[in-house]
Amino acid sequence: MNKPEPVYDAWVKDATGENEMEERHRPGWQAVIDAMKEQQLTEANVLDFGCNQGGFLRYLYERKPFKKATGIDLGAKSIAIAEQRRGQLPLRYAVTGSPEKLGERFDIAFSLSVIYLIGDLAEHAAKIKLSLNPGGVYYATYTDYHDNPSAAHFLQAISQDSVLKPYLHTIDAIAAAFFAAGFQVGVKKMIPADFVELAPQQKYILCNADYMKAKYESAYLFRFSLPRLDEDGHG
């Protein structure tokens, strides 16, 4: 028997900061778009896993128009806001963490700053595999804090603000889960293209030196890809 999904209002306990969060994430969204191998998405069905208020899919459509897309999240109020903001774009949203149950398959999927909130990497890899077409690709951003001096502070601060538990996965652990699910795994460091804005005091990290370490040494973009079918329909 499948256990019920833990639906909540928004992943942060105080949802008033989610609009500002979209503003902060746009440079990261652009970096992902610049790094991805796919030149155009005009025929693609796109998935955003953990879409929050739907900002990334709207941003992506402006820069690489796609055929259609679905954003999913367990935050019911966040999804309601995403639906209000979609306008006439070919988007739909669903309150779920199980894209394999949506009744369709996707050509390309994204999760941006989400994997650190997922405890069972093997289950996640299996869900993504079931959600993709043969030859499908999944891009996921991840900042590896496990050996950062601010790791314990990061975990505590996120735990206080979030309804979800954060995890300090290693690069090897993430890769192993997707290798086991049958994916090819690629990864690259995401180096800031512009000046990094500092703050007098960082909320989730102890000092700016640790923040810079995370930005320049530990920010990654994974590319998980499934094999295409051959002429006989085999992978």
C-alpha positions as CSV (number, residue, x, y, z in Angstrom):
1,M,0.0,0.0,0.0
2,N,1.4,3.4,-1.0
3,K,1.9,5.8,1.9
4,P,0.1,9.2,1.5
5,E,2.2,12.1,0.3
6,P,3.0,14.8,3.0
7,V,1.2,17.8,1.4
8,Y,1.8,21.1,3.1
9,D,1.2,24.8,2.3
10,A,4.7,25.8,1.3
11,W,8.1,24.2,1.9
12,V,9.1,27.2,4.0
13,K,7.2,27.9,7.2
14,D,7.0,31.6,6.5
15,A,5.9,31.8,2.9
16,T,6.1,35.6,2.7
17,G,9.7,35.3,1.4
18,E,9.0,33.1,-1.5
19,N,8.6,35.9,-4.0
20,E,12.1,37.3,-3.0
21,M,13.4,33.7,-3.4
22,E,12.4,33.7,-7.1
23,E,14.4,37.0,-7.6
24,R,17.5,35.4,-6.0
25,H,17.2,32.3,-8.0
26,R,17.1,33.8,-11.5
27,P,20.9,34.0,-12.0
28,G,21.0,30.3,-11.1
29,W,18.2,29.5,-13.5
30,Q,20.0,31.3,-16.3
31,A,23.2,29.4,-15.5
32,V,21.4,26.1,-15.8
33,I,19.9,27.2,-19.2
34,D,23.3,28.3,-20.4
35,A,24.9,25.0,-19.3
36,M,22.3,22.5,-20.7
37,K,23.2,20.7,-23.9
38,E,19.8,20.9,-25.5
39,Q,19.8,23.8,-28.0
40,Q,16.0,24.0,-28.4
41,L,13.0,22.6,-26.6
42,T,10.2,23.4,-29.1
43,E,9.0,19.7,-29.3
44,A,9.8,18.9,-25.6
45,N,7.5,18.0,-22.8
46,V,9.2,19.4,-19.7
47,L,8.9,18.6,-16.0
48,D,9.9,20.8,-13.1
49,F,10.2,18.7,-9.9
50,G,9.8,20.8,-6.8
51,C,8.6,23.9,-8.8
52,N,7.5,26.0,-5.8
53,Q,5.6,29.0,-7.3
54,G,6.4,28.0,-10.9
55,G,8.9,30.7,-11.7
56,F,11.5,28.6,-13.4
57,L,9.2,27.2,-16.1
58,R,7.9,30.7,-16.9
59,Y,11.6,31.9,-17.1
60,L,12.6,28.9,-19.2
61,Y,9.8,29.4,-21.7
62,E,10.9,33.0,-22.4
63,R,14.4,31.8,-23.3
64,K,13.8,28.3,-24.7
65,P,10.1,27.8,-25.7
66,F,8.9,24.3,-25.2
67,K,5.8,22.4,-26.3
68,K,4.3,22.0,-22.9
69,A,5.4,21.6,-19.3
70,T,4.3,20.4,-15.9
71,G,5.4,21.7,-12.5
72,I,4.9,19.6,-9.4
73,D,5.3,20.4,-5.7
74,L,3.9,19.2,-2.4
75,G,3.2,22.8,-1.4
76,A,-0.4,23.3,-2.1
77,K,-0.4,27.1,-1.7
78,S,2.7,27.4,-3.8
79,I,1.1,25.4,-6.6
80,A,-2.0,27.6,-6.4
81,I,0.1,30.7,-6.9
82,A,1.9,29.0,-9.8
83,E,-1.4,28.3,-11.4
84,Q,-2.5,31.9,-11.0
85,R,0.7,33.2,-12.7
86,R,0.9,30.9,-15.6
87,G,-1.2,33.1,-17.9
88,Q,-1.6,31.7,-21.4
89,L,1.6,29.6,-21.3
90,P,1.4,25.9,-22.0
91,L,1.9,25.0,-18.4
92,R,0.0,22.9,-15.8
93,Y,0.7,22.3,-12.1
94,A,0.0,19.5,-9.7
95,V,0.3,19.0,-6.0
96,T,2.3,15.8,-5.9
97,G,5.8,14.4,-5.5
98,S,5.2,11.5,-7.8
99,P,5.6,12.6,-11.4
100,E,5.4,8.9,-12.5
101,K,1.7,9.0,-11.6
102,L,0.7,11.9,-13.8
103,G,-0.2,9.7,-16.8
104,E,2.4,11.1,-19.2
105,R,6.2,11.0,-19.9
106,F,8.6,13.8,-20.2
107,D,11.6,14.5,-22.5
108,I,13.5,16.7,-20.1
109,A,13.1,17.3,-16.3
110,F,14.6,19.7,-13.9
111,S,15.0,20.0,-10.1
112,L,16.7,23.2,-8.9
113,S,17.9,23.3,-5.3
114,V,15.6,20.3,-4.4
115,I,17.8,17.2,-4.0
116,Y,19.1,18.3,-0.6
117,L,15.5,18.1,0.7
118,I,15.1,14.4,-0.6
119,G,16.1,11.7,1.8
120,D,15.6,8.6,-0.3
121,L,17.8,9.1,-3.4
122,A,17.1,5.6,-4.7
123,E,13.3,6.2,-4.6
124,H,13.8,9.6,-6.3
125,A,15.9,8.2,-9.1
126,A,13.3,5.5,-9.7
127,K,10.5,8.0,-9.9
128,I,12.4,10.2,-12.4
129,K,13.2,7.1,-14.5
130,L,9.5,6.2,-14.7
131,S,8.7,9.7,-15.6
132,L,11.0,10.1,-18.6
133,N,10.8,9.0,-22.2
134,P,13.6,6.8,-23.6
135,G,16.5,9.2,-24.1
136,G,15.1,11.6,-21.5
137,V,17.3,13.9,-19.5
138,Y,17.1,15.1,-15.9
139,Y,19.1,18.2,-14.8
140,A,19.5,18.7,-11.0
141,T,21.4,21.4,-9.1
142,Y,23.0,20.6,-5.8
143,T,25.4,22.4,-3.4
144,D,27.5,19.9,-1.4
145,Y,27.8,21.3,2.1
146,H,28.9,18.0,3.7
147,D,32.5,19.1,4.2
148,N,31.8,22.9,4.6
149,P,32.7,24.3,8.0
150,S,29.1,25.7,8.1
151,A,27.5,22.3,7.5
152,A,25.9,21.9,11.0
153,H,24.7,25.5,11.0
154,F,23.2,25.1,7.5
155,L,21.3,22.0,8.6
156,Q,20.0,23.7,11.7
157,A,19.0,26.9,10.0
158,I,17.2,25.1,7.1
159,S,15.4,22.8,9.6
160,Q,14.1,25.8,11.5
161,D,12.7,27.5,8.4
162,S,11.5,24.5,6.4
163,V,8.8,21.9,6.8
164,L,11.2,19.5,5.2
165,K,14.3,17.9,6.5
166,P,17.6,18.8,4.8
167,Y,20.3,16.2,3.9
168,L,24.0,16.5,3.3
169,H,24.4,14.1,0.4
170,T,27.7,13.5,-1.2
171,I,28.3,13.6,-4.9
172,D,29.1,9.9,-4.9
173,A,25.8,9.1,-3.1
174,I,23.8,11.0,-5.6
175,A,25.6,9.5,-8.6
176,A,25.3,6.0,-7.2
177,A,21.5,6.2,-6.8
178,F,21.1,7.2,-10.5
179,F,23.7,4.7,-11.8
180,A,21.7,2.0,-10.0
181,A,18.5,3.2,-11.7
182,G,20.1,2.9,-15.2
183,F,21.1,6.5,-15.9
184,Q,24.2,7.8,-17.4
185,V,25.6,10.4,-15.0
186,G,27.4,13.6,-15.8
187,V,28.2,16.6,-13.6
188,K,29.8,20.0,-13.8
189,K,30.7,22.7,-11.3
190,M,28.6,25.8,-11.5
191,I,31.1,28.7,-11.2
192,P,29.5,32.1,-10.7
193,A,29.7,34.3,-13.9
194,D,29.4,37.6,-12.0
195,F,30.3,39.1,-8.7
196,V,28.8,37.2,-5.7
197,E,26.7,39.5,-3.5
198,L,27.8,39.2,0.1
199,A,25.8,40.2,3.2
200,P,26.8,41.5,6.6
201,Q,25.5,38.3,8.0
202,Q,24.5,35.1,6.1
203,K,21.4,33.4,7.4
204,Y,22.2,29.8,6.4
205,I,26.0,29.9,6.7
206,L,28.4,31.1,9.4
207,C,30.5,33.5,7.4
208,N,31.1,34.8,3.9
209,A,34.3,32.7,3.5
210,D,32.1,29.5,3.9
211,Y,29.6,31.0,1.5
212,M,32.2,31.6,-1.1
213,K,33.5,28.1,-0.7
214,A,30.0,26.8,-1.4
215,K,29.6,29.0,-4.4
216,Y,32.9,28.3,-6.1
217,E,33.9,24.8,-4.9
218,S,30.7,22.9,-4.1
219,A,27.9,24.0,-6.5
220,Y,27.1,21.4,-9.1
221,L,24.7,20.7,-12.0
222,F,24.0,17.0,-12.6
223,R,22.9,15.7,-16.0
224,F,21.2,12.3,-15.7
225,S,20.3,10.7,-19.0
226,L,18.5,7.5,-20.1
227,P,19.5,5.5,-23.2
228,R,17.5,5.9,-26.4
229,L,15.7,2.9,-27.9
230,D,17.3,1.2,-30.8
231,E,15.5,0.2,-34.0
232,D,14.2,-2.9,-32.3
233,G,12.8,-0.9,-29.4
234,H,15.4,-1.9,-26.9
235,G,17.3,0.5,-24.6
